[in-house]
């Protein structure tokens, strides 16, 4: 019987890494979504539909899932999967994002909306799966990097960032 080796681990190329080739930067959205998929796989054992029946952050924030014909409540893990699938589809859409180098003004609103939805995954993890969030964030700084990105490009206002990140909210 042949033994199948697992696929090699693919590292994430970051813009600030010395030696990064320009062509590597064109797949930034794919890389970010791959990291988010890692977040989901880490949360999955705890974030079960029977436990996290709604996508919530704090008690005052319940989020509706936009993946359905009419927005409705979804278990948190389903909301996260639907959101990441929708984000990948949108970001890879030639209709809204025909260029890997620039974004049309007409597409900025869609990008802002998808960023808000993706950010909700971080806020849910922070408030409901804190140990998992802390371990993952310590090794990846994904929430911090995403937060810096959305604030830098005015895709989200600082006051809508529910996860406290010192360098951003000071």
DABELLIN-V797157 format. One record per residue. RES is the residue in three letters. PHI is phi in degrees with one decimal (none if undefined). OMEGA is omega in degrees with one decimal (999 if undefined). NEAR is the number of other C-alpha atoms within 8 Angstrom. Layout:
RES/PHI/OMEGA/NEAR ; RES/PHI/OMEGA/NEAR
//
This chain:
UNK/none/179.8/2 ; UNK/-77.2/176.0/3 ; UNK/-95.8/179.8/4 ; UNK/-95.1/178.5/4 ; UNK/-80.9/176.2/4 ; UNK/-66.7/178.4/4 ; UNK/-64.2/179.5/4 ; UNK/-65.4/176.7/4 ; UNK/-73.4/-178.9/4 ; UNK/-101.5/178.0/4 ; UNK/-77.3/179.3/4 ; UNK/-92.9/178.6/6 ; UNK/-84.1/178.5/9 ; UNK/-111.2/-175.8/7 ; UNK/-61.3/-176.5/6 ; UNK/-95.3/178.6/5 ; UNK/-85.7/179.6/7 ; UNK/-59.6/177.8/4 ; UNK/88.1/178.7/4 ; UNK/-67.4/179.1/11 ; UNK/-80.8/-179.6/6 ; UNK/-55.5/-177.5/6 ; UNK/-64.3/176.5/6 ; UNK/-69.0/-177.1/9 ; UNK/-74.3/-177.0/11 ; UNK/-71.6/-179.8/8 ; UNK/-105.8/-177.3/9 ; UNK/-56.6/-177.1/8 ; UNK/-68.0/177.7/8 ; UNK/-64.9/-179.3/8 ; UNK/-65.6/178.7/10 ; UNK/-62.4/-179.7/8 ; UNK/-69.1/174.8/10 ; UNK/-62.8/177.7/8 ; UNK/-65.8/177.9/10 ; UNK/-64.3/176.0/9 ; UNK/-59.1/176.4/9 ; UNK/-62.4/178.0/8 ; UNK/-59.6/-179.6/9 ; UNK/-64.1/-178.3/11 ; UNK/-65.4/177.8/8 ; UNK/-73.5/-178.4/8 ; UNK/-76.8/-169.1/11 ; UNK/-49.9/-179.2/9 ; UNK/-62.2/-178.7/7 ; UNK/-102.5/-174.1/7 ; UNK/-91.8/-177.4/11 ; UNK/-90.7/177.8/12 ; UNK/-55.8/179.6/10 ; UNK/-76.4/-178.8/6 ; UNK/-98.3/-179.4/7 ; UNK/-103.4/-173.5/11 ; UNK/-74.4/178.9/10 ; UNK/-133.0/172.3/10 ; UNK/-88.0/179.8/15 ; UNK/-128.9/172.8/10 ; UNK/-111.6/173.6/14 ; UNK/-87.3/-178.3/8 ; UNK/-63.7/-178.2/6 ; UNK/-92.0/-178.0/5 ; UNK/-122.1/171.1/7 ; UNK/-118.1/-174.6/10 ; UNK/-106.2/177.1/8 ; UNK/-92.6/-178.2/9 ; UNK/-85.4/-177.7/12 ; UNK/-87.1/-176.6/9 ; UNK/-78.5/-177.4/8 ; UNK/-97.3/-177.8/7 ; UNK/-58.2/170.7/5 ; UNK/-122.6/-178.7/5 ; UNK/-52.9/-179.6/9 ; UNK/-150.8/177.0/8 ; UNK/-69.6/177.8/9 ; UNK/-138.1/168.2/11 ; UNK/-56.8/-173.4/13 ; UNK/-55.3/-177.4/15 ; UNK/-67.5/176.8/13 ; UNK/-69.1/176.7/9 ; UNK/-57.6/-179.0/11 ; UNK/-62.4/179.8/11 ; UNK/-64.1/178.5/9 ; UNK/-60.1/-178.6/10 ; UNK/-65.2/-179.5/14 ; UNK/-67.9/176.5/12 ; UNK/-64.0/178.5/8 ; UNK/-65.1/178.9/9 ; UNK/-64.3/179.0/10 ; UNK/-62.5/179.5/11 ; UNK/-62.5/-179.4/8 ; UNK/-65.1/-176.2/9 ; UNK/-67.0/177.4/10 ; UNK/-95.5/-179.5/7 ; UNK/-79.7/176.3/9 ; UNK/-68.0/178.9/7 ; UNK/-65.9/-176.7/5 ; UNK/-94.6/-177.6/10 ; UNK/-132.8/-177.0/13 ; UNK/-71.3/-177.9/7 ; UNK/-114.8/174.6/7 ; UNK/-90.8/-174.9/8 ; UNK/-109.2/-177.4/5 ; UNK/-137.0/-180.0/5 ; UNK/-122.4/177.0/9 ; UNK/-68.4/178.3/8 ; UNK/-56.2/-178.6/6 ; UNK/-65.9/-179.9/7 ; UNK/-95.3/-177.7/10 ; UNK/-61.8/-179.8/10 ; UNK/-63.7/177.7/8 ; UNK/-65.2/178.5/8 ; UNK/-63.7/178.3/10 ; UNK/-61.5/179.7/10 ; UNK/-63.2/-179.6/8 ; UNK/-68.4/177.2/10 ; UNK/-64.8/177.3/11 ; UNK/-61.0/-179.7/10 ; UNK/-66.9/178.8/9 ; UNK/-63.4/-179.2/12 ; UNK/-61.1/179.9/10 ; UNK/-60.8/176.9/9 ; UNK/-64.4/176.6/9 ; UNK/-62.3/-176.4/11 ; UNK/-65.0/176.6/11 ; UNK/-62.5/-179.4/14 ; UNK/-60.4/-178.4/13 ; UNK/-62.6/-174.6/12 ; UNK/-85.1/-175.2/9 ; UNK/-122.6/179.4/7 ; UNK/-139.8/-168.3/12 ; UNK/-58.3/-178.6/9 ; UNK/-63.3/178.4/6 ; UNK/-66.2/178.9/10 ; UNK/-58.0/-176.2/11 ; UNK/-60.0/-179.4/9 ; UNK/-64.6/-178.9/8 ; UNK/-67.1/-178.8/10 ; UNK/-66.2/178.4/11 ; UNK/-62.4/-177.2/7 ; UNK/-89.7/-175.3/6 ; UNK/-120.0/-172.3/6 ; UNK/53.4/-175.8/9 ; UNK/-64.1/179.5/8 ; UNK/-64.1/179.4/9 ; UNK/-63.2/-179.9/9 ; UNK/-63.4/179.1/8 ; UNK/-65.2/179.7/9 ; UNK/-63.0/177.1/10 ; UNK/-59.9/179.8/9 ; UNK/-59.7/-175.7/8 ; UNK/-68.6/177.6/12 ; UNK/-75.1/-178.8/11 ; UNK/-57.4/-176.6/7 ; UNK/-101.6/176.2/6 ; UNK/54.3/177.8/7 ; UNK/-91.5/174.0/12 ; UNK/-146.6/176.0/11 ; UNK/-82.3/-179.7/9 ; UNK/-54.5/-177.0/8 ; UNK/-68.3/177.3/5 ; UNK/-93.8/177.2/6 ; UNK/-83.6/-174.2/9 ; UNK/-84.2/179.9/6 ; UNK/-87.5/-179.5/7 ; UNK/-68.7/176.6/6 ; UNK/-128.7/-169.1/7 ; UNK/-54.3/-175.1/6 ; UNK/-64.6/-176.3/5 ; UNK/-94.9/-171.5/8 ; UNK/-95.1/178.3/7 ; UNK/-76.2/999/4
//
